[in-house]
């Protein structure tokens, strides 16, 4: 069904593809059947992290191993996504690394740093995991292995913090019980903010059409939001914006 949907997008019979199936199969179908934009070496999965200052992070799982030039392209593609979905006119792009200083990291990050600095981007340099959500950058660029670990770590931490708060609020403390009517609605809003179903899914960027990968455990609501996210990408010309950005490089 993923291949059929990808062919429909390639033929123009469908505006976009949403899949809650195998990420690997969806990435392959997107790259081979929908097709890559001119000059794109590797499509990348990009997610929007709702931690504090919403931040685009890519790659979050499409490419476990990359080359420096791929990361430079990810920066351009992530910037386009930030403009379309976050409304940031001139997104700040950072390279996820183990330190802020230039020269940090593996040869991958050191070489990518120079390429990103030369790209048509507002590149701020290296950023660290602790900068996520602080507004340091609107886009975090990394390889798919690191990005996927970051994604799952943030998801688990959000769940653990929520469970801990509920456990504390369940204690038989008169002061806590008196505060519950005011606190619970706020906690519900916080839970909503981190719910994967609310955000729909991750965009597979760098293709000639719109492809969104939904969470494998997505509910009906999650799939509906993934469809809405794909429709928004089509309506706002996300693929065309990415192509224009890459052509400037």
Beta strands, then each sheet from edge to edge (+ up, - down):
strand 1: 16-19
strand 2: 44-49
strand 3: 55-58
strand 4: 92-96
strand 5: 122-127
strand 6: 139-141
strand 7: 201-205
strand 8: 210-214
sheet 1: 1+ 8+ 7- 2+ 3- 6- 4- 5-
end
